[in-house]
Amino acid sequence: MLISFSSAAQSAFSDKLASMHQISLKNDVVLTFDEPQKIDKKKVTKVIIYALPNGNTTAWTFGKKLNEGEDWHFNIQHIGAQTEFIRSTDTLSNYIIVYVENELKSWPAWRKQNAEGNAQIKEMVEYVFKKYEIYKPQITLSGHSGGGSFVFGYINSTNEIPSYINRIGFLDATYGYETEMHSSKLKTWLRKKSNFLQVISYNDSVVVYNGKPLVSPTGGTWYRSKLIAKDLGLVESESDSTIYYNRENGKNAEVLLLKNPSAAIFHTVLVEKNGFIHMVLNGTGYGIKKYEFWANRAYEKYIL
């Protein structure tokens, strides 16, 4: 019976991956589309472009239950299961996830290698918007780890972030933030009250790995996320476990920083502990209603 159950679970995961439409683009980029069974034209359509973290494939990022001997990457993000939780929570919207992967498994390396990389990222986002244009989609740009480089590449490619981008999310992914290049565009974009910026990071500045600091004093997400908060003029508050920044006269930007007294590496744990769910639902009517950020997996039953 155990063998039969395991085979069925593996089949469910394989069938799901096989059912998701893929397109290959120039410079070894692949887009994978996780759509609901039916896109209801009466509902709001929300398209989340999720740039993969460094070192990950789409299958690993989607996630599944591990069988003995399988790669541990399958069990660290579970964007597939977190997506199903989101769909079951907000039944008034169509949620479409677009996984964006490149052959180098690194968006910083891919952009460095491709001189026209920023322009191509813009083309990708425009392609996704046009694919679903009939549904008047709301587009979220997001990524974890090096996936943040994809988002910054897009911002660099535009004079002004277009109106159909209504949410931007960084899951421990703000390494590439630069005041001169990004703050003004984000400020202009946030003037529209329905837009939302969500930044989640942890204190990586205290982590020592293999005898060396994990990041430089100004190169980690702790420092860069604080810089975003400062540049946007967000107001700071603090609890025992977090430092929290939001707008004094508005609720459409949040920087959430986890303290790290144990100097542990929480880079991927941020995602696993309902981080993707929080990035998508925080600031909506569904934020922290059926889940808690930085708590046990709320999506466990949806893991294939």
N, C-alpha and C positions, 0 to 999 in steps of 0.2 A: 504493500500500500504506500509506503514512503517513497519507493522508486516511482510509482505511478504518479503520485502527487507532485514530486519534483519535476518529472517530465512535463506534466501539464503546466506547471508554473513557468518552466523554461519556454514552452511553446507559446504561452500567452505573451511573454516578453518579445519573443522572436516575431510573432504575428503582428504585434503592435509596431515594432520597428519597420517591418515590411510594408505596413499599411500607410506609413507616413511618406508623403511625396517629397522627393529630393530633386534639386537642380544643381548642376555643376556650372560654375562661372570661371572666368579667366583667372589666372594666377592661383589656381588650385584652391578655390573657395567652394564650399558646399553649403547650401541652405536646405534645412530639413523642416518640414511644416507639420506640426501637430495640431490638427483641427478637431473641433467637436464633431460628433457624428452628423449633426445637421447645423448649418449656420442659419439661424432664424433672423429673417430680415426685420422682424418686429423688435428685436433686441439690440442693445448697444454692442457693437463689435469692438473688442479690445485686442490689439495685436501686440504681443510682447516679443521684441527682437532681443534674443539672449546670446551675447557673444561669449563663446566658451572660454573657460579659464586655461591658463598655461598647462600644457601636458595632457589635456583631456580630449577624448573623442566624444561624439554625440551620444553614442550608446552608453558610455560611462556616465555622462552628464545626466542622461535620462534616468538611469539607475534601475536596479532590480535586486531581488533577494539573492544573496550569495549562496552558491553551491560550493562544496569543498573543492579547494584548489583554484577557484576563480579569482580574477583580478580584483583587488580591494577597491579599485576606483569605482566599481559599480555601486558601492555602498556609502558614498560620501556626499552626494548632492541631492539625488532623487528629485530632479526638477519635474520629471514625469508625474510622480505621485503627488508632489506639491501642487502641480497644475490641476490634477483631478480634485484635490481638496478645495482649491479656489473655485473651480466650476461648480462643485456641490454646495459651496457657501453662497456665491453670488449667481443665482440661477437666472437673473434678469439680463445677463450679458453673455455674449459669445466670446470665449477666450481662445485665442490662437497663439501658439508659441512657435517662433521661428528660431531654430538653433543655427548659429553661424559658426562654421568651423573652417580652418585652413590647414593645409598639409603640414605646415611647420608646427602646428599645435601651440602657437604663440602669436597673439596679435601685435605685441611690440616688435617682435622679430619680423613678422610679415610686413608691417608698415616700413620698417627700416630697409627691407630688401626691395620694396616696390615704391619707386619714386612717385607714382601716381596713386598710391594707396588710399590717401584721403578722398580723392575724387571717386575712386572705385567704391569706397564705403558709402559715399553719398548715393551713388548709382544703385547700390544694393537696397538701401532704405527706400529710395524712390520706387524701385521695382516692387518691393513688398507693399508699399502704399497703393500703387496702381493695381496690383493683383486683387486687392480687396476694396478698391475705391467705390464700387457699387454699394458697399455696406457703410460708407462714410466712417471709416475706422479711426479709432483713437490709437495712436502708436506710442508704445513705451520703448525707449532705448535703455538697455541694461547689460550688465555683465559682471562677472566675478573674476577676481585676480587680474590677469592680463587682459581679460575681456573689457576692462575699463578703457584700454587703449583704443578699442574699436569706437567707443562712444566719443572719446576726445577727438579721434580722427574725423568723425562725422561733424562735430562742432567746428573743428578747424576748417572744414570744407565749405561752410556756409557763412554768409554775411550776417544772417539772422536765422535762428532756429525756427522752422516753419510751424504754422498753427496746428498742423495735424499731429505734431509731437506733443503729447499732453502729459507725459510722465518720463522722468529720467531717474534711473536707479543704479547705484554703485554698491555692490556687495564686496567690501574690502578690496576696492578696485580703483582707488583714486591716485595711484602712483604718478600718473601722467598729468595731474592738474597743474596748470600754470596760470598765475594771476593775470598776466598780460594778455594771454590768449583766450581765456575762458570766462573770467568773472563778468565782464561787461555783457557778453552774450547771454549768460545765465540770468543776470539781473533783468535784462530786457524781456527775456522769455517768462520770467516769474511775475511780470506785471499783470499777466493774464491769470486771474485768481483760480481758474479751473486747472491750471498746470500744477504739477507737483514734483518736487525734487526730494528724493530719499537717498541718504548716504548712511551706510552702516559700516563701521570699522571697529578695530580693537587696538589696544596699546601694543603695537609690535616693536616700539622703540626700546623696550626693556628685555626683549628676547635675545638670548645668546644661543647660537646653534653651531655645533662643532667648534666651540671655543671662540667664536667670533660673533659680533652683533649681527642679527638677522638683516637689519636695514641700516642705512646711513642715518645720521641725525635728522636730515630733512627729506629723506627719500621714501619713508614708509607711509602707510595710509593714515596712521595716527596724526602725524604732522600735517600731511596734505589735506586731510579732512578738516582739521582745525583751521587750516588756512582758508578753505572754502567757507567755513562758518564766519570767519573774520571778514573776508572779502564781501560776503553778502549781508553783513551787519546783523547776524543772528544773535539772539539773546541766550546766554548760557544759564543752565541750571544743573544741579548735581545731586546724585543720590549715592548710596554706599557703593553701588556697582557700576554706575554709568555717569557720563557727562552728556548732557542733552542740549542741543541748540535748536531754536525755532525762531520764527519771525514775530516780532513784537506786535505788529498790526496785521497779521495774516497767518494762515495755517497751511500754507502750501510749500513749505520747505522745512526739512528736518535733517539734522546731522546727529546720529546716535553713536556714541563712542563707548565701548566697553572697557572698563578698567581691567588691569591684568596684574594683580598683586603676586600671583604665582609665576609670572613670566613664562606662561605656557604659549604654545602656538595654536591660535584659534582661527587661523585663516580659512579653513574649510568648514570648521564647526559652526561658524556664523551662518553658513548656508543650510547645513543639516538641521540646525535647531530652529526650523521654521523661518529662516531668513528670506527665502524667496517669497513665501507667502506674505510676510510682513512688507517686503518691498512693493508688492503688488497691491495689497489691500489697505495698508496704513494710509490714513487721510481720507478714506471712504467710509461709508456707513457700516462696513464689515470689519474694520480694523479691530483686532484683539477681541473678537466676540466669541469665536469658537477655537481660538488658539492663543498661545502666548509666545512672544519672541524669546529666544534664549531659554527654551524649555523643551520638554520631551516632544518627540515627533508627533505632530497632530495628524499626520498624513499616513501613518503606518499601514492602515488597512488598504490603502490604494497602491502599495508597492507590489508590482507584478512579480 
